[in-house]
Amino acid sequence: MNNDERLYKISEIADIAKVNKTKVWRYIRDNNISERSMKGNAKLYSEHTKDIIIKAFSSESVHLATETKADTSRILLEQIDILKGELERKNDQLDKMQSLLDQQQQLNLSTNRQNEKLLDTTTNNTPSQDDRPLPNDHRDVSEPTEGNYKGEETKTLKKGLFGWFRR
């Protein structure tokens, strides 16, 4: 052993490499690096070993930073693709819901018309003079006549199931 060679503890190497002591210890263990000597319970490593460890962590950190950016970009692109797929499915669901609502409205209208016809045909009394529609009965408001000369509108009641709704 050369007496003028400086020896380094794991904590000193970690401080120089700006990483955790545990990381340096794991790197030494995983790469089967042996200590140069012992000082009490502390293992001491040579200058050459220190340089190898620092170089490994500096290139690893650059590689990790680049890899982290690439991973982040890849993850974000995957998330965008997933969200696009979800958006397309939601649009399809909305289109289907809209068509179902349209069908429901048409069915309700058809049912209401059938109900009105049934109510008109099931009356067992003959229609009275008031129940018969007038030939020109196409409005809810009567046309102005001589008795209605002030321009006031009077409403005529329509007969049927939803006559009260048209008021």
C-alpha positions as a Markdown table, in Angstrom:
| # | Residue | x | y | z |
|---|---|---|---|---|
| 1 | Met | 0.0 | 0.0 | 0.0 |
| 2 | Asn | 1.3 | 3.4 | -1.0 |
| 3 | Asn | 1.4 | 5.7 | 2.1 |
| 4 | Asp | 0.7 | 8.9 | 0.2 |
| 5 | Glu | -2.5 | 7.5 | -1.4 |
| 6 | Arg | -5.6 | 9.0 | 0.0 |
| 7 | Leu | -8.3 | 6.5 | 1.2 |
| 8 | Tyr | -12.0 | 7.3 | 1.3 |
| 9 | Lys | -14.9 | 6.1 | 3.4 |
| 10 | Ile | -18.3 | 5.3 | 1.9 |
| 11 | Ser | -19.8 | 8.5 | 3.4 |
| 12 | Glu | -17.0 | 10.6 | 1.8 |
| 13 | Ile | -17.6 | 9.0 | -1.6 |
| 14 | Ala | -21.3 | 9.6 | -1.2 |
| 15 | Asp | -20.8 | 13.2 | -0.5 |
| 16 | Ile | -18.5 | 13.7 | -3.5 |
| 17 | Ala | -21.0 | 11.8 | -5.8 |
| 18 | Lys | -23.9 | 13.7 | -4.2 |
| 19 | Val | -25.9 | 10.5 | -3.6 |
| 20 | Asn | -27.0 | 8.6 | -0.5 |
| 21 | Lys | -24.5 | 6.4 | 1.4 |
| 22 | Thr | -26.8 | 3.5 | 0.9 |
| 23 | Lys | -26.6 | 3.8 | -2.8 |
| 24 | Val | -22.8 | 3.8 | -2.7 |
| 25 | Trp | -22.8 | 0.8 | -0.4 |
| 26 | Arg | -25.2 | -1.1 | -2.7 |
| 27 | Tyr | -23.1 | -0.3 | -5.7 |
| 28 | Ile | -20.0 | -1.6 | -4.0 |
| 29 | Arg | -21.8 | -4.7 | -2.8 |
| 30 | Asp | -23.4 | -5.4 | -6.3 |
| 31 | Asn | -20.1 | -4.9 | -8.1 |
| 32 | Asn | -18.1 | -6.9 | -5.6 |
| 33 | Ile | -15.7 | -4.1 | -4.9 |
| 34 | Ser | -13.4 | -4.8 | -2.0 |
| 35 | Glu | -12.0 | -2.2 | 0.4 |
| 36 | Arg | -8.4 | -1.3 | 0.4 |
| 37 | Ser | -8.1 | -1.3 | 4.2 |
| 38 | Met | -10.1 | -0.9 | 7.4 |
| 39 | Lys | -10.0 | 1.9 | 10.0 |
| 40 | Gly | -11.9 | 0.7 | 13.0 |
| 41 | Asn | -15.3 | -0.5 | 11.6 |
| 42 | Ala | -15.0 | 1.9 | 8.5 |
| 43 | Lys | -14.0 | 0.4 | 5.2 |
| 44 | Leu | -11.6 | 2.6 | 3.2 |
| 45 | Tyr | -11.4 | 2.6 | -0.6 |
| 46 | Ser | -8.7 | 3.8 | -2.9 |
| 47 | Glu | -8.7 | 6.9 | -5.1 |
| 48 | His | -9.2 | 4.7 | -8.2 |
| 49 | Thr | -12.2 | 3.0 | -6.7 |
| 50 | Lys | -13.7 | 6.3 | -5.7 |
| 51 | Asp | -13.3 | 7.6 | -9.3 |
| 52 | Ile | -15.0 | 4.5 | -10.7 |
| 53 | Ile | -17.9 | 4.8 | -8.2 |
| 54 | Ile | -18.3 | 8.6 | -8.9 |
| 55 | Lys | -18.2 | 8.0 | -12.6 |
| 56 | Ala | -20.8 | 5.3 | -12.4 |
| 57 | Phe | -23.2 | 7.6 | -10.5 |
| 58 | Ser | -22.6 | 10.6 | -12.7 |
| 59 | Ser | -23.2 | 8.7 | -15.9 |
| 60 | Glu | -26.1 | 6.9 | -14.2 |
| 61 | Ser | -27.7 | 10.2 | -13.2 |
| 62 | Val | -27.4 | 11.6 | -16.7 |
| 63 | His | -28.8 | 8.4 | -18.1 |
| 64 | Leu | -31.6 | 8.4 | -15.5 |
| 65 | Ala | -32.5 | 12.0 | -16.2 |
| 66 | Thr | -32.7 | 11.3 | -19.9 |
| 67 | Glu | -34.5 | 8.1 | -19.3 |
| 68 | Thr | -36.9 | 9.8 | -16.9 |
| 69 | Lys | -37.8 | 12.4 | -19.5 |
| 70 | Ala | -38.3 | 9.8 | -22.2 |
| 71 | Asp | -40.4 | 7.7 | -19.8 |
| 72 | Thr | -42.4 | 10.7 | -18.9 |
| 73 | Ser | -43.0 | 11.6 | -22.5 |
| 74 | Arg | -44.0 | 8.0 | -23.3 |
| 75 | Ile | -46.3 | 7.8 | -20.3 |
| 76 | Leu | -48.0 | 11.1 | -21.3 |
| 77 | Leu | -48.5 | 9.9 | -24.9 |
| 78 | Glu | -50.0 | 6.7 | -23.6 |
| 79 | Gln | -52.3 | 8.6 | -21.3 |
| 80 | Ile | -53.3 | 10.9 | -24.2 |
| 81 | Asp | -54.2 | 7.8 | -26.3 |
| 82 | Ile | -56.2 | 6.3 | -23.5 |
| 83 | Leu | -58.1 | 9.5 | -23.0 |
| 84 | Lys | -58.8 | 9.8 | -26.7 |
| 85 | Gly | -60.2 | 6.3 | -26.7 |
| 86 | Glu | -62.4 | 7.2 | -23.7 |
| 87 | Leu | -63.6 | 10.4 | -25.3 |
| 88 | Glu | -64.6 | 8.5 | -28.5 |
| 89 | Arg | -66.5 | 5.9 | -26.4 |
| 90 | Lys | -68.3 | 8.8 | -24.5 |
| 91 | Asn | -69.2 | 10.4 | -27.8 |
| 92 | Asp | -70.6 | 7.1 | -29.0 |
| 93 | Gln | -72.6 | 6.8 | -25.8 |
| 94 | Leu | -74.0 | 10.3 | -26.2 |
| 95 | Asp | -75.0 | 9.6 | -29.8 |
| 96 | Lys | -76.8 | 6.4 | -28.7 |
| 97 | Met | -78.5 | 8.2 | -25.8 |
| 98 | Gln | -79.7 | 11.0 | -28.1 |
| 99 | Ser | -81.2 | 8.5 | -30.6 |
| 100 | Leu | -82.9 | 6.6 | -27.7 |
| 101 | Leu | -84.3 | 9.9 | -26.4 |
| 102 | Asp | -85.6 | 10.7 | -29.9 |
| 103 | Gln | -87.2 | 7.3 | -30.1 |
| 104 | Gln | -88.8 | 7.8 | -26.7 |
| 105 | Gln | -90.3 | 11.1 | -27.7 |
| 106 | Gln | -91.7 | 9.6 | -30.9 |
| 107 | Leu | -93.2 | 6.7 | -28.9 |
| 108 | Asn | -94.7 | 9.1 | -26.3 |
| 109 | Leu | -96.3 | 11.2 | -29.1 |
| 110 | Ser | -97.7 | 8.1 | -30.8 |
| 111 | Thr | -99.0 | 6.8 | -27.5 |
| 112 | Asn | -100.7 | 10.2 | -26.7 |
| 113 | Arg | -102.3 | 10.2 | -30.1 |
| 114 | Gln | -103.6 | 6.7 | -29.6 |
| 115 | Asn | -104.9 | 7.6 | -26.2 |
| 116 | Glu | -106.8 | 10.6 | -27.6 |
| 117 | Lys | -108.4 | 8.4 | -30.3 |
| 118 | Leu | -109.4 | 5.8 | -27.8 |
| 119 | Leu | -111.0 | 8.5 | -25.5 |
| 120 | Asp | -112.9 | 9.9 | -28.5 |
| 121 | Thr | -114.2 | 6.5 | -29.7 |
| 122 | Thr | -115.0 | 5.1 | -26.2 |
| 123 | Thr | -117.6 | 7.7 | -25.3 |
| 124 | Asn | -120.9 | 6.0 | -25.3 |
| 125 | Asn | -123.0 | 9.1 | -25.7 |
| 126 | Thr | -123.4 | 10.6 | -29.1 |
| 127 | Pro | -121.4 | 13.8 | -29.5 |
| 128 | Ser | -123.4 | 16.9 | -28.7 |
| 129 | Gln | -123.4 | 20.1 | -30.7 |
| 130 | Asp | -120.6 | 21.5 | -28.5 |
| 131 | Asp | -118.4 | 18.5 | -28.9 |
| 132 | Arg | -118.3 | 18.5 | -32.7 |
| 133 | Pro | -115.4 | 20.4 | -34.2 |
| 134 | Leu | -116.3 | 23.3 | -36.4 |
| 135 | Pro | -115.2 | 23.1 | -40.0 |
| 136 | Asn | -112.8 | 26.0 | -39.7 |
| 137 | Asp | -111.7 | 25.1 | -36.2 |
| 138 | His | -107.9 | 25.3 | -36.7 |
| 139 | Arg | -107.1 | 27.9 | -34.0 |
| 140 | Asp | -107.4 | 28.2 | -30.3 |
| 141 | Val | -108.3 | 31.9 | -30.7 |
| 142 | Ser | -111.5 | 33.0 | -32.3 |
| 143 | Glu | -111.4 | 35.4 | -35.2 |
| 144 | Pro | -112.7 | 39.0 | -34.6 |
| 145 | Thr | -116.4 | 39.4 | -35.3 |
| 146 | Glu | -118.8 | 42.2 | -34.9 |
| 147 | Gly | -119.4 | 41.2 | -31.3 |
| 148 | Asn | -115.7 | 41.2 | -30.8 |
| 149 | Tyr | -114.9 | 44.6 | -32.3 |
| 150 | Lys | -112.4 | 45.8 | -29.7 |
| 151 | Gly | -109.7 | 43.3 | -31.0 |
| 152 | Glu | -110.0 | 41.3 | -27.8 |
| 153 | Glu | -109.2 | 37.6 | -28.3 |
| 154 | Thr | -111.4 | 35.0 | -26.7 |
| 155 | Lys | -110.1 | 31.4 | -26.5 |
| 156 | Thr | -112.2 | 28.5 | -27.5 |
| 157 | Leu | -111.6 | 25.3 | -25.5 |
| 158 | Lys | -110.5 | 22.3 | -27.5 |
| 159 | Lys | -112.0 | 19.0 | -26.6 |
| 160 | Gly | -109.9 | 15.9 | -25.9 |
| 161 | Leu | -107.4 | 14.5 | -23.4 |
| 162 | Phe | -104.9 | 17.4 | -23.6 |
| 163 | Gly | -107.4 | 20.2 | -24.2 |
| 164 | Trp | -106.5 | 21.7 | -20.8 |
| 165 | Phe | -102.8 | 21.7 | -21.9 |
| 166 | Arg | -103.5 | 24.0 | -24.9 |
| 167 | Arg | -104.9 | 26.8 | -22.8 |
